[in-house]
Amino acid sequence: MPQHKSAIKRLRQSEKRMAHNRSRRSKLRTLIKKVLESSSKKEGEAALLPAVAYLDRMAVKNLLHKNNAARKKSRLTKHVNSLS
């Protein structure tokens, strides 16, 4: 356990941020799964829009690297375009 006041506060802050980021990452994975599990092109496109928007938002907030977000968006779009 930390002994200094600043270290105690740091621990509190990092635990709070970890919980916040964990929930955001979980939501992101759920949105991606919805796109990948879609069976029709129409369904896939409907699921793709919120997923892409959320990926962009998480890249801006540094939860993901911007290139990582771009790669995920590209792969999801490619998947939706392959559906019939």
N, C-alpha and C positions, 0 to 999 in steps of 0.2 A: 504494500500500500504506500502511496505517496505521503511524504511527511510535510512538504512545504505547501503553503496556501495556494500558490500558483499551480503547482503540480496537481493538487486536488481539483482545482477548477478545470484544468486541462483535461483530466480524466472524465469529469462530468460532461464537458463539451464534446469530447470525442465519442463517448457512449451515446449521447443524444444524436450526433451526426450519423453515427453508424446505424442506429435504428431508422433514422430518416432515409438514409441511402438504401438500406436493405428493403424498405417498402417500395421505394422508387424502382429499384432493380427488379423486384418481384413483379410489379405492374408492367414493366417493360417486357419481361419474359412472357407474361400472360398475353400481351398484345401480339407479340411475335408468334406465339403458338397458335393464336386464333387465325392468323394469316396462313400459316403452314397447314393447318387442319381444314381450311376451307376446300370445298369440293368443286364448286363452280366458279367461273371467272367473275360473275357478278358479286357473289359472296366474298370472294377474295379481294376485289377492289374496294368493297365496303369496309373490310377489315384492315386494308392496307393504309387508308388515309389516316386514321388515328395513330397507327403504329409509326408511320413516317413522321408525323408531327411530334410525337412523343420522343422519338429518337433524336430529332433536331433539338428539342428542348433539353434533353439530357446531355447532348454534346455541348451546348452553350453553357450549361451549369457544371461542366467538367466531371460528370459522372461517367461519361464515355469520352474517349478521344474522338476528335472530329472525323478522322479517317476510318476509325472503327465503325462509327455511326453511318458513314457514307457506304462502307462495304456491306453492312447489314441491310441498308435501304436498297442497295443495288441487287442483292441476292433475293430479297423479298419481292421486289418488282419483277425480277426475272422469273421467279416461281409463279407469280400471279399471271404473267403473260403466257406461261406455258400451259395454264389451265384451259380447258375447253368449255 
